[in-house]
Amino acid sequence: MPMVPRQRPAAEAPASLTQAGPRPSGDCPDCGSERVTALTMTLTDGTPVDFASCHNCEHRHWSHEGRSLPFADVITRATKLKV
Ligand SMILES: [Zn+2]
């Protein structure tokens, strides 16, 4: 039996898969560019939203559970506690 150096278990996921994951928000709804920075934030009223900013056309949008939120709605939710 030849001596072979220990190798990483084959069951271990490739590094590329660990970064794929579910895409919170896809392409820019305005210009279709994939150069979109997406991050999740929580509004003041506790609503988790995905914020996306397009590097191509500087379009910005918020979405909640896959549905886009109008900017006015985001502001309304973010200022709800001030009532
Ligand atoms: Zn865009």
PDB file of the backbone (N, CA, C, O) and the ligand in Angstrom, with CONECT records:
HET     ZN  A 101       1
ATOM      1  N   MET A   1       0.857  -1.210   0.000  1.00  0.00           N
ATOM      2  CA  MET A   1       0.000   0.000   0.000  1.00  0.00           C
ATOM      3  C   MET A   1       0.884   1.249   0.000  1.00  0.00           C
ATOM      4  O   MET A   1       1.613   1.488   0.962  1.00  0.00           O
ATOM      5  N   PRO A   2       0.828   2.018  -1.034  1.00  0.00           N
ATOM      6  CA  PRO A   2       1.694   3.217  -1.136  1.00  0.00           C
ATOM      7  C   PRO A   2       1.287   4.285  -0.149  1.00  0.00           C
ATOM      8  O   PRO A   2       0.112   4.484   0.159  1.00  0.00           O
ATOM      9  N   MET A   3       2.316   4.963   0.333  1.00  0.00           N
ATOM     10  CA  MET A   3       2.027   6.057   1.259  1.00  0.00           C
ATOM     11  C   MET A   3       1.684   7.316   0.466  1.00  0.00           C
ATOM     12  O   MET A   3       2.489   7.792  -0.334  1.00  0.00           O
ATOM     13  N   VAL A   4       0.531   7.829   0.683  1.00  0.00           N
ATOM     14  CA  VAL A   4       0.139   9.062  -0.009  1.00  0.00           C
ATOM     15  C   VAL A   4      -0.153  10.145   1.024  1.00  0.00           C
ATOM     16  O   VAL A   4      -0.689   9.869   2.097  1.00  0.00           O
ATOM     17  N   PRO A   5       0.201  11.356   0.689  1.00  0.00           N
ATOM     18  CA  PRO A   5      -0.118  12.454   1.627  1.00  0.00           C
ATOM     19  C   PRO A   5      -1.629  12.583   1.803  1.00  0.00           C
ATOM     20  O   PRO A   5      -2.418  12.331   0.892  1.00  0.00           O
ATOM     21  N   ARG A   6      -1.976  12.973   2.974  1.00  0.00           N
ATOM     22  CA  ARG A   6      -3.415  13.138   3.239  1.00  0.00           C
ATOM     23  C   ARG A   6      -3.974  14.262   2.373  1.00  0.00           C
ATOM     24  O   ARG A   6      -3.375  15.326   2.219  1.00  0.00           O
ATOM     25  N   GLN A   7      -5.104  13.989   1.837  1.00  0.00           N
ATOM     26  CA  GLN A   7      -5.744  15.021   1.027  1.00  0.00           C
ATOM     27  C   GLN A   7      -7.045  15.450   1.676  1.00  0.00           C
ATOM     28  O   GLN A   7      -7.591  14.766   2.541  1.00  0.00           O
ATOM     29  N   ARG A   8      -7.515  16.576   1.242  1.00  0.00           N
ATOM     30  CA  ARG A   8      -8.779  17.067   1.803  1.00  0.00           C
ATOM     31  C   ARG A   8      -9.889  16.112   1.395  1.00  0.00           C
ATOM     32  O   ARG A   8      -9.895  15.602   0.274  1.00  0.00           O
ATOM     33  N   PRO A   9     -10.802  15.876   2.277  1.00  0.00           N
ATOM     34  CA  PRO A   9     -11.910  14.963   1.960  1.00  0.00           C
ATOM     35  C   PRO A   9     -12.643  15.414   0.702  1.00  0.00           C
ATOM     36  O   PRO A   9     -12.873  16.604   0.487  1.00  0.00           O
ATOM     37  N   ALA A  10     -12.997  14.446  -0.111  1.00  0.00           N
ATOM     38  CA  ALA A  10     -13.671  14.778  -1.358  1.00  0.00           C
ATOM     39  C   ALA A  10     -15.052  15.362  -1.116  1.00  0.00           C
ATOM     40  O   ALA A  10     -15.606  16.064  -1.963  1.00  0.00           O
ATOM     41  N   ALA A  11     -15.596  15.060   0.053  1.00  0.00           N
ATOM     42  CA  ALA A  11     -16.953  15.527   0.343  1.00  0.00           C
ATOM     43  C   ALA A  11     -16.989  17.031   0.615  1.00  0.00           C
ATOM     44  O   ALA A  11     -18.046  17.663   0.586  1.00  0.00           O
ATOM     45  N   GLU A  12     -15.818  17.578   0.878  1.00  0.00           N
ATOM     46  CA  GLU A  12     -15.802  19.008   1.186  1.00  0.00           C
ATOM     47  C   GLU A  12     -16.202  19.830  -0.036  1.00  0.00           C
ATOM     48  O   GLU A  12     -15.739  19.568  -1.146  1.00  0.00           O
ATOM     49  N   ALA A  13     -17.031  20.789   0.163  1.00  0.00           N
ATOM     50  CA  ALA A  13     -17.537  21.578  -0.965  1.00  0.00           C
ATOM     51  C   ALA A  13     -16.428  22.458  -1.519  1.00  0.00           C
ATOM     52  O   ALA A  13     -15.634  23.010  -0.757  1.00  0.00           O
ATOM     53  N   PRO A  14     -16.368  22.588  -2.803  1.00  0.00           N
ATOM     54  CA  PRO A  14     -15.390  23.497  -3.404  1.00  0.00           C
ATOM     55  C   PRO A  14     -15.617  24.927  -2.916  1.00  0.00           C
ATOM     56  O   PRO A  14     -16.744  25.307  -2.598  1.00  0.00           O
ATOM     57  N   ALA A  15     -14.573  25.694  -2.860  1.00  0.00           N
ATOM     58  CA  ALA A  15     -14.672  27.048  -2.336  1.00  0.00           C
ATOM     59  C   ALA A  15     -15.659  27.888  -3.132  1.00  0.00           C
ATOM     60  O   ALA A  15     -16.314  28.781  -2.594  1.00  0.00           O
ATOM     61  N   SER A  16     -15.752  27.591  -4.409  1.00  0.00           N
ATOM     62  CA  SER A  16     -16.628  28.408  -5.241  1.00  0.00           C
ATOM     63  C   SER A  16     -18.086  28.243  -4.850  1.00  0.00           C
ATOM     64  O   SER A  16     -18.893  29.159  -5.007  1.00  0.00           O
ATOM     65  N   LEU A  17     -18.414  27.056  -4.338  1.00  0.00           N
ATOM     66  CA  LEU A  17     -19.812  26.826  -3.985  1.00  0.00           C
ATOM     67  C   LEU A  17     -20.204  27.561  -2.710  1.00  0.00           C
ATOM     68  O   LEU A  17     -21.366  27.922  -2.523  1.00  0.00           O
ATOM     69  N   THR A  18     -19.226  27.778  -1.838  1.00  0.00           N
ATOM     70  CA  THR A  18     -19.570  28.413  -0.573  1.00  0.00           C
ATOM     71  C   THR A  18     -19.952  29.871  -0.761  1.00  0.00           C
ATOM     72  O   THR A  18     -20.616  30.460   0.093  1.00  0.00           O
ATOM     73  N   GLN A  19     -19.540  30.446  -1.861  1.00  0.00           N
ATOM     74  CA  GLN A  19     -19.838  31.858  -2.071  1.00  0.00           C
ATOM     75  C   GLN A  19     -21.063  32.063  -2.962  1.00  0.00           C
ATOM     76  O   GLN A  19     -21.590  33.171  -3.048  1.00  0.00           O
ATOM     77  N   ALA A  20     -21.511  31.006  -3.618  1.00  0.00           N
ATOM     78  CA  ALA A  20     -22.628  31.161  -4.535  1.00  0.00           C
ATOM     79  C   ALA A  20     -23.897  31.519  -3.765  1.00  0.00           C
ATOM     80  O   ALA A  20     -24.367  32.655  -3.817  1.00  0.00           O
ATOM     81  N   GLY A  21     -24.436  30.549  -3.059  1.00  0.00           N
ATOM     82  CA  GLY A  21     -25.600  30.813  -2.228  1.00  0.00           C
ATOM     83  C   GLY A  21     -26.762  31.381  -3.015  1.00  0.00           C
ATOM     84  O   GLY A  21     -26.684  31.561  -4.230  1.00  0.00           O
ATOM     85  N   PRO A  22     -27.837  31.660  -2.306  1.00  0.00           N
ATOM     86  CA  PRO A  22     -28.980  32.285  -2.975  1.00  0.00           C
ATOM     87  C   PRO A  22     -28.691  33.743  -3.273  1.00  0.00           C
ATOM     88  O   PRO A  22     -28.129  34.448  -2.434  1.00  0.00           O
ATOM     89  N   ARG A  23     -29.054  34.189  -4.419  1.00  0.00           N
ATOM     90  CA  ARG A  23     -28.812  35.593  -4.759  1.00  0.00           C
ATOM     91  C   ARG A  23     -29.976  36.434  -4.247  1.00  0.00           C
ATOM     92  O   ARG A  23     -31.111  36.264  -4.694  1.00  0.00           O
ATOM     93  N   PRO A  24     -29.702  37.330  -3.323  1.00  0.00           N
ATOM     94  CA  PRO A  24     -30.774  38.138  -2.736  1.00  0.00           C
ATOM     95  C   PRO A  24     -31.493  38.987  -3.775  1.00  0.00           C
ATOM     96  O   PRO A  24     -32.718  39.104  -3.756  1.00  0.00           O
ATOM     97  N   SER A  25     -30.750  39.554  -4.645  1.00  0.00           N
ATOM     98  CA  SER A  25     -31.388  40.330  -5.700  1.00  0.00           C
ATOM     99  C   SER A  25     -30.566  40.153  -6.966  1.00  0.00           C
ATOM    100  O   SER A  25     -29.339  40.255  -6.936  1.00  0.00           O
ATOM    101  N   GLY A  26     -31.220  39.897  -8.044  1.00  0.00           N
ATOM    102  CA  GLY A  26     -30.509  39.564  -9.271  1.00  0.00           C
ATOM    103  C   GLY A  26     -29.981  40.776  -9.996  1.00  0.00           C
ATOM    104  O   GLY A  26     -29.309  41.623  -9.408  1.00  0.00           O
ATOM    105  N   ASP A  27     -30.279  40.852 -11.236  1.00  0.00           N
ATOM    106  CA  ASP A  27     -29.761  41.927 -12.044  1.00  0.00           C
ATOM    107  C   ASP A  27     -30.496  43.232 -11.764  1.00  0.00           C
ATOM    108  O   ASP A  27     -31.566  43.250 -11.154  1.00  0.00           O
ATOM    109  N   CYS A  28     -29.906  44.295 -12.215  1.00  0.00           N
ATOM    110  CA  CYS A  28     -30.536  45.595 -12.062  1.00  0.00           C
ATOM    111  C   CYS A  28     -31.855  45.622 -12.839  1.00  0.00           C
ATOM    112  O   CYS A  28     -31.885  45.305 -14.028  1.00  0.00           O
ATOM    113  N   PRO A  29     -32.936  45.997 -12.168  1.00  0.00           N
ATOM    114  CA  PRO A  29     -34.236  46.031 -12.846  1.00  0.00           C
ATOM    115  C   PRO A  29     -34.323  47.154 -13.866  1.00  0.00           C
ATOM    116  O   PRO A  29     -35.216  47.174 -14.712  1.00  0.00           O
ATOM    117  N   ASP A  30     -33.400  48.071 -13.776  1.00  0.00           N
ATOM    118  CA  ASP A  30     -33.455  49.223 -14.652  1.00  0.00           C
ATOM    119  C   ASP A  30     -32.679  48.990 -15.945  1.00  0.00           C
ATOM    120  O   ASP A  30     -33.210  49.190 -17.038  1.00  0.00           O
ATOM    121  N   CYS A  31     -31.418  48.564 -15.820  1.00  0.00           N
ATOM    122  CA  CYS A  31     -30.587  48.427 -17.008  1.00  0.00           C
ATOM    123  C   CYS A  31     -30.184  46.976 -17.254  1.00  0.00           C
ATOM    124  O   CYS A  31     -29.602  46.664 -18.293  1.00  0.00           O
ATOM    125  N   GLY A  32     -30.495  46.066 -16.285  1.00  0.00           N
ATOM    126  CA  GLY A  32     -30.183  44.657 -16.475  1.00  0.00           C
ATOM    127  C   GLY A  32     -28.743  44.302 -16.195  1.00  0.00           C
ATOM    128  O   GLY A  32     -28.334  43.163 -16.422  1.00  0.00           O
ATOM    129  N   SER A  33     -27.965  45.246 -15.709  1.00  0.00           N
ATOM    130  CA  SER A  33     -26.572  44.967 -15.401  1.00  0.00           C
ATOM    131  C   SER A  33     -26.454  44.028 -14.211  1.00  0.00           C
ATOM    132  O   SER A  33     -27.275  44.056 -13.295  1.00  0.00           O
ATOM    133  N   GLU A  34     -25.418  43.196 -14.242  1.00  0.00           N
ATOM    134  CA  GLU A  34     -25.183  42.300 -13.107  1.00  0.00           C
ATOM    135  C   GLU A  34     -24.261  42.935 -12.080  1.00  0.00           C
ATOM    136  O   GLU A  34     -23.972  42.341 -11.042  1.00  0.00           O
ATOM    137  N   ARG A  35     -23.806  44.129 -12.372  1.00  0.00           N
ATOM    138  CA  ARG A  35     -22.904  44.807 -11.425  1.00  0.00           C
ATOM    139  C   ARG A  35     -23.725  45.488 -10.343  1.00  0.00           C
ATOM    140  O   ARG A  35     -23.741  46.713 -10.223  1.00  0.00           O
ATOM    141  N   VAL A  36     -24.392  44.677  -9.575  1.00  0.00           N
ATOM    142  CA  VAL A  36     -25.262  45.189  -8.525  1.00  0.00           C
ATOM    143  C   VAL A  36     -24.726  44.771  -7.170  1.00  0.00           C
ATOM    144  O   VAL A  36     -24.469  43.592  -6.924  1.00  0.00           O
ATOM    145  N   THR A  37     -24.562  45.741  -6.305  1.00  0.00           N
ATOM    146  CA  THR A  37     -24.194  45.437  -4.932  1.00  0.00           C
ATOM    147  C   THR A  37     -25.468  45.291  -4.122  1.00  0.00           C
ATOM    148  O   THR A  37     -26.287  46.208  -4.055  1.00  0.00           O
ATOM    149  N   ALA A  38     -25.624  44.127  -3.510  1.00  0.00           N
ATOM    150  CA  ALA A  38     -26.839  43.873  -2.746  1.00  0.00           C
ATOM    151  C   ALA A  38     -26.484  43.605  -1.303  1.00  0.00           C
ATOM    152  O   ALA A  38     -25.535  42.877  -1.011  1.00  0.00           O
ATOM    153  N   LEU A  39     -27.235  44.185  -0.412  1.00  0.00           N
ATOM    154  CA  LEU A  39     -27.038  43.903   0.999  1.00  0.00           C
ATOM    155  C   LEU A  39     -28.387  43.936   1.694  1.00  0.00           C
ATOM    156  O   LEU A  39     -29.333  44.585   1.248  1.00  0.00           O
ATOM    157  N   THR A  40     -28.438  43.213   2.799  1.00  0.00           N
ATOM    158  CA  THR A  40     -29.685  43.145   3.549  1.00  0.00           C
ATOM    159  C   THR A  40     -29.617  44.080   4.732  1.00  0.00           C
ATOM    160  O   THR A  40     -28.638  44.091   5.478  1.00  0.00           O
ATOM    161  N   MET A  41     -30.647  44.850   4.894  1.00  0.00           N
ATOM    162  CA  MET A  41     -30.709  45.722   6.058  1.00  0.00           C
ATOM    163  C   MET A  41     -32.090  45.602   6.692  1.00  0.00           C
ATOM    164  O   MET A  41     -33.043  45.135   6.068  1.00  0.00           O
ATOM    165  N   THR A  42     -32.171  46.025   7.920  1.00  0.00           N
ATOM    166  CA  THR A  42     -33.446  45.955   8.634  1.00  0.00           C
ATOM    167  C   THR A  42     -33.933  47.362   8.922  1.00  0.00           C
ATOM    168  O   THR A  42     -33.221  48.185   9.497  1.00  0.00           O
ATOM    169  N   LEU A  43     -35.147  47.610   8.512  1.00  0.00           N
ATOM    170  CA  LEU A  43     -35.708  48.931   8.743  1.00  0.00           C
ATOM    171  C   LEU A  43     -36.084  49.100  10.213  1.00  0.00           C
ATOM    172  O   LEU A  43     -36.099  48.142  10.985  1.00  0.00           O
ATOM    173  N   THR A  44     -36.384  50.335  10.574  1.00  0.00           N
ATOM    174  CA  THR A  44     -36.665  50.645  11.974  1.00  0.00           C
ATOM    175  C   THR A  44     -37.836  49.847  12.521  1.00  0.00           C
ATOM    176  O   THR A  44     -37.874  49.524  13.708  1.00  0.00           O
ATOM    177  N   ASP A  45     -38.789  49.529  11.656  1.00  0.00           N
ATOM    178  CA  ASP A  45     -39.950  48.779  12.135  1.00  0.00           C
ATOM    179  C   ASP A  45     -39.716  47.276  12.119  1.00  0.00           C
ATOM    180  O   ASP A  45     -40.633  46.497  12.383  1.00  0.00           O
ATOM    181  N   GLY A  46     -38.476  46.864  11.807  1.00  0.00           N
ATOM    182  CA  GLY A  46     -38.129  45.455  11.859  1.00  0.00           C
ATOM    183  C   GLY A  46     -38.272  44.721  10.542  1.00  0.00           C
ATOM    184  O   GLY A  46     -38.044  43.513  10.479  1.00  0.00           O
ATOM    185  N   THR A  47     -38.644  45.426   9.496  1.00  0.00           N
ATOM    186  CA  THR A  47     -38.799  44.783   8.208  1.00  0.00           C
ATOM    187  C   THR A  47     -37.432  44.551   7.559  1.00  0.00           C
ATOM    188  O   THR A  47     -36.701  45.509   7.307  1.00  0.00           O
ATOM    189  N   PRO A  48     -37.078  43.287   7.285  1.00  0.00           N
ATOM    190  CA  PRO A  48     -35.819  43.031   6.602  1.00  0.00           C
ATOM    191  C   PRO A  48     -35.972  43.315   5.110  1.00  0.00           C
ATOM    192  O   PRO A  48     -36.888  42.806   4.464  1.00  0.00           O
ATOM    193  N   VAL A  49     -35.085  44.116   4.580  1.00  0.00           N
ATOM    194  CA  VAL A  49     -35.168  44.458   3.172  1.00  0.00           C
ATOM    195  C   VAL A  49     -33.812  44.227   2.501  1.00  0.00           C
ATOM    196  O   VAL A  49     -32.755  44.297   3.129  1.00  0.00           O
ATOM    197  N   ASP A  50     -33.892  43.954   1.222  1.00  0.00           N
ATOM    198  CA  ASP A  50     -32.676  43.845   0.435  1.00  0.00           C
ATOM    199  C   ASP A  50     -32.472  45.157  -0.302  1.00  0.00           C
ATOM    200  O   ASP A  50     -33.335  45.615  -1.049  1.00  0.00           O
ATOM    201  N   PHE A  51     -31.330  45.736  -0.077  1.00  0.00           N
ATOM    202  CA  PHE A  51     -30.990  46.975  -0.757  1.00  0.00           C
ATOM    203  C   PHE A  51     -30.005  46.650  -1.861  1.00  0.00           C
ATOM    204  O   PHE A  51     -29.009  45.962  -1.636  1.00  0.00           O
ATOM    205  N   ALA A  52     -30.286  47.145  -3.048  1.00  0.00           N
ATOM    206  CA  ALA A  52     -29.398  46.889  -4.169  1.00  0.00           C
ATOM    207  C   ALA A  52     -29.025  48.197  -4.834  1.00  0.00           C
ATOM    208  O   ALA A  52     -29.866  49.072  -5.041  1.00  0.00           O
ATOM    209  N   SER A  53     -27.759  48.313  -5.162  1.00  0.00           N
ATOM    210  CA  SER A  53     -27.269  49.505  -5.822  1.00  0.00           C
ATOM    211  C   SER A  53     -26.524  49.097  -7.086  1.00  0.00           C
ATOM    212  O   SER A  53     -25.592  48.294  -7.037  1.00  0.00           O
ATOM    213  N   CYS A  54     -26.939  49.653  -8.210  1.00  0.00           N
ATOM    214  CA  CYS A  54     -26.341  49.294  -9.493  1.00  0.00           C
ATOM    215  C   CYS A  54     -25.126  50.169  -9.771  1.00  0.00           C
ATOM    216  O   CYS A  54     -25.176  51.392  -9.641  1.00  0.00           O
ATOM    217  N   HIS A  55     -24.033  49.514 -10.159  1.00  0.00           N
ATOM    218  CA  HIS A  55     -22.817  50.261 -10.460  1.00  0.00           C
ATOM    219  C   HIS A  55     -22.862  50.831 -11.865  1.00  0.00           C
ATOM    220  O   HIS A  55     -22.082  51.718 -12.210  1.00  0.00           O
ATOM    221  N   ASN A  56     -23.760  50.328 -12.657  1.00  0.00           N
ATOM    222  CA  ASN A  56     -23.807  50.727 -14.058  1.00  0.00           C
ATOM    223  C   ASN A  56     -24.609  52.006 -14.253  1.00  0.00           C
ATOM    224  O   ASN A  56     -24.141  52.944 -14.898  1.00  0.00           O
ATOM    225  N   CYS A  57     -25.804  52.043 -13.702  1.00  0.00           N
ATOM    226  CA  CYS A  57     -26.676  53.207 -13.920  1.00  0.00           C
ATOM    227  C   CYS A  57     -27.011  53.923 -12.615  1.00  0.00           C
ATOM    228  O   CYS A  57     -27.781  54.883 -12.599  1.00  0.00           O
ATOM    229  N   GLU A  58     -26.412  53.433 -11.503  1.00  0.00           N
ATOM    230  CA  GLU A  58     -26.632  54.029 -10.195  1.00  0.00           C
ATOM    231  C   GLU A  58     -28.077  53.944  -9.751  1.00  0.00           C
ATOM    232  O   GLU A  58     -28.523  54.697  -8.885  1.00  0.00           O
ATOM    233  N   HIS A  59     -28.795  53.025 -10.350  1.00  0.00           N
ATOM    234  CA  HIS A  59     -30.157  52.785  -9.899  1.00  0.00           C
ATOM    235  C   HIS A  59     -30.107  52.104  -8.538  1.00  0.00           C
ATOM    236  O   HIS A  59     -29.266  51.236  -8.303  1.00  0.00           O
ATOM    237  N   ARG A  60     -30.986  52.487  -7.665  1.00  0.00           N
ATOM    238  CA  ARG A  60     -31.036  51.870  -6.345  1.00  0.00           C
ATOM    239  C   ARG A  60     -32.461  51.439  -6.064  1.00  0.00           C
ATOM    240  O   ARG A  60     -33.424  52.133  -6.392  1.00  0.00           O
ATOM    241  N   HIS A  61     -32.566  50.290  -5.456  1.00  0.00           N
ATOM    242  CA  HIS A  61     -33.918  49.868  -5.107  1.00  0.00           C
ATOM    243  C   HIS A  61     -33.898  48.969  -3.887  1.00  0.00           C
ATOM    244  O   HIS A  61     -32.892  48.341  -3.557  1.00  0.00           O
ATOM    245  N   TRP A  62     -35.009  48.932  -3.252  1.00  0.00           N
ATOM    246  CA  TRP A  62     -35.194  48.073  -2.089  1.00  0.00           C
ATOM    247  C   TRP A  62     -36.225  47.016  -2.440  1.00  0.00           C
ATOM    248  O   TRP A  62     -37.142  47.251  -3.227  1.00  0.00           O
ATOM    249  N   SER A  63     -36.055  45.857  -1.845  1.00  0.00           N
ATOM    250  CA  SER A  63     -37.055  44.816  -2.045  1.00  0.00           C
ATOM    251  C   SER A  63     -37.253  44.057  -0.743  1.00  0.00           C
ATOM    252  O   SER A  63     -36.356  43.964   0.094  1.00  0.00           O
ATOM    253  N   HIS A  64     -38.441  43.527  -0.603  1.00  0.00           N
ATOM    254  CA  HIS A  64     -38.782  42.766   0.604  1.00  0.00           C
ATOM    255  C   HIS A  64     -39.461  41.482   0.160  1.00  0.00           C
ATOM    256  O   HIS A  64     -40.505  41.507  -0.493  1.00  0.00           O
ATOM    257  N   GLU A  65     -38.848  40.348   0.527  1.00  0.00           N
ATOM    258  CA  GLU A  65     -39.375  39.037   0.165  1.00  0.00           C
ATOM    259  C   GLU A  65     -39.617  38.938  -1.336  1.00  0.00           C
ATOM    260  O   GLU A  65     -40.631  38.405  -1.786  1.00  0.00           O
ATOM    261  N   GLY A  66     -38.681  39.454  -2.086  1.00  0.00           N
ATOM    262  CA  GLY A  66     -38.746  39.312  -3.538  1.00  0.00           C
ATOM    263  C   GLY A  66     -39.581  40.369  -4.234  1.00  0.00           C
ATOM    264  O   GLY A  66     -39.620  40.424  -5.463  1.00  0.00           O
ATOM    265  N   ARG A  67     -40.246  41.207  -3.458  1.00  0.00           N
ATOM    266  CA  ARG A  67     -41.054  42.260  -4.069  1.00  0.00           C
ATOM    267  C   ARG A  67     -40.377  43.597  -3.858  1.00  0.00           C
ATOM    268  O   ARG A  67     -39.902  43.898  -2.763  1.00  0.00           O
ATOM    269  N   SER A  68     -40.336  44.383  -4.891  1.00  0.00           N
ATOM    270  CA  SER A  68     -39.671  45.663  -4.774  1.00  0.00           C
ATOM    271  C   SER A  68     -40.501  46.621  -3.932  1.00  0.00           C
ATOM    272  O   SER A  68     -41.731  46.631  -3.984  1.00  0.00           O
ATOM    273  N   LEU A  69     -39.790  47.416  -3.162  1.00  0.00           N
ATOM    274  CA  LEU A  69     -40.456  48.400  -2.326  1.00  0.00           C
ATOM    275  C   LEU A  69     -40.211  49.786  -2.902  1.00  0.00           C
ATOM    276  O   LEU A  69     -39.081  50.124  -3.255  1.00  0.00           O
ATOM    277  N   PRO A  70     -41.250  50.576  -2.998  1.00  0.00           N
ATOM    278  CA  PRO A  70     -41.048  51.960  -3.422  1.00  0.00           C
ATOM    279  C   PRO A  70     -40.278  52.726  -2.358  1.00  0.00           C
ATOM    280  O   PRO A  70     -40.408  52.454  -1.164  1.00  0.00           O
ATOM    281  N   PHE A  71     -39.494  53.663  -2.793  1.00  0.00           N
ATOM    282  CA  PHE A  71     -38.641  54.414  -1.870  1.00  0.00           C
ATOM    283  C   PHE A  71     -39.474  55.055  -0.764  1.00  0.00           C
ATOM    284  O   PHE A  71     -39.059  55.066   0.395  1.00  0.00           O
ATOM    285  N   ALA A  72     -40.633  55.582  -1.106  1.00  0.00           N
ATOM    286  CA  ALA A  72     -41.483  56.243  -0.119  1.00  0.00           C
ATOM    287  C   ALA A  72     -41.909  55.260   0.967  1.00  0.00           C
ATOM    288  O   ALA A  72     -42.030  55.623   2.137  1.00  0.00           O
ATOM    289  N   ASP A  73     -42.134  54.011   0.563  1.00  0.00           N
ATOM    290  CA  ASP A  73     -42.546  53.006   1.538  1.00  0.00           C
ATOM    291  C   ASP A  73     -41.407  52.706   2.500  1.00  0.00           C
ATOM    292  O   ASP A  73     -41.626  52.514   3.697  1.00  0.00           O
ATOM    293  N   VAL A  74     -40.195  52.668   1.971  1.00  0.00           N
ATOM    294  CA  VAL A  74     -39.029  52.430   2.825  1.00  0.00           C
ATOM    295  C   VAL A  74     -38.899  53.540   3.852  1.00  0.00           C
ATOM    296  O   VAL A  74     -38.655  53.292   5.033  1.00  0.00           O
ATOM    297  N   ILE A  75     -39.065  54.759   3.386  1.00  0.00           N
ATOM    298  CA  ILE A  75     -38.956  55.903   4.304  1.00  0.00           C
ATOM    299  C   ILE A  75     -40.050  55.844   5.358  1.00  0.00           C
ATOM    300  O   ILE A  75     -39.814  56.120   6.534  1.00  0.00           O
ATOM    301  N   THR A  76     -41.242  55.483   4.924  1.00  0.00           N
ATOM    302  CA  THR A  76     -42.364  55.391   5.866  1.00  0.00           C
ATOM    303  C   THR A  76     -42.070  54.376   6.955  1.00  0.00           C
ATOM    304  O   THR A  76     -42.282  54.631   8.140  1.00  0.00           O
ATOM    305  N   ARG A  77     -41.571  53.207   6.527  1.00  0.00           N
ATOM    306  CA  ARG A  77     -41.276  52.164   7.509  1.00  0.00           C
ATOM    307  C   ARG A  77     -40.116  52.560   8.408  1.00  0.00           C
ATOM    308  O   ARG A  77     -40.103  52.250   9.599  1.00  0.00           O
ATOM    309  N   ALA A  78     -39.153  53.244   7.828  1.00  0.00           N
ATOM    310  CA  ALA A  78     -37.949  53.594   8.590  1.00  0.00           C
ATOM    311  C   ALA A  78     -38.231  54.682   9.608  1.00  0.00           C
ATOM    312  O   ALA A  78     -37.452  54.876  10.541  1.00  0.00           O
ATOM    313  N   THR A  79     -39.325  55.388   9.441  1.00  0.00           N
ATOM    314  CA  THR A  79     -39.612  56.486  10.354  1.00  0.00           C
ATOM    315  C   THR A  79     -40.846  56.215  11.203  1.00  0.00           C
ATOM    316  O   THR A  79     -41.368  57.106  11.873  1.00  0.00           O
ATOM    317  N   LYS A  80     -41.299  54.966  11.161  1.00  0.00           N
ATOM    318  CA  LYS A  80     -42.543  54.638  11.839  1.00  0.00           C
ATOM    319  C   LYS A  80     -42.500  54.898  13.337  1.00  0.00           C
ATOM    320  O   LYS A  80     -43.491  55.325  13.929  1.00  0.00           O
ATOM    321  N   LEU A  81     -41.358  54.642  13.942  1.00  0.00           N
ATOM    322  CA  LEU A  81     -41.275  54.746  15.386  1.00  0.00           C
ATOM    323  C   LEU A  81     -41.343  56.183  15.869  1.00  0.00           C
ATOM    324  O   LEU A  81     -41.521  56.437  17.060  1.00  0.00           O
ATOM    325  N   LYS A  82     -41.201  57.119  14.949  1.00  0.00           N
ATOM    326  CA  LYS A  82     -41.200  58.526  15.356  1.00  0.00           C
ATOM    327  C   LYS A  82     -42.605  59.069  15.558  1.00  0.00           C
ATOM    328  O   LYS A  82     -42.767  60.186  16.050  1.00  0.00           O
ATOM    329  N   VAL A  83     -43.603  58.318  15.196  1.00  0.00           N
ATOM    330  CA  VAL A  83     -44.984  58.803  15.297  1.00  0.00           C
ATOM    331  C   VAL A  83     -45.336  59.104  16.749  1.00  0.00           C
ATOM    332  O   VAL A  83     -46.456  59.523  17.039  1.00  0.00           O
TER     333      VAL A  83
HETATM  334 ZN    ZN A 101     -28.616  49.491 -13.510  1.00  0.00          ZN2+
END
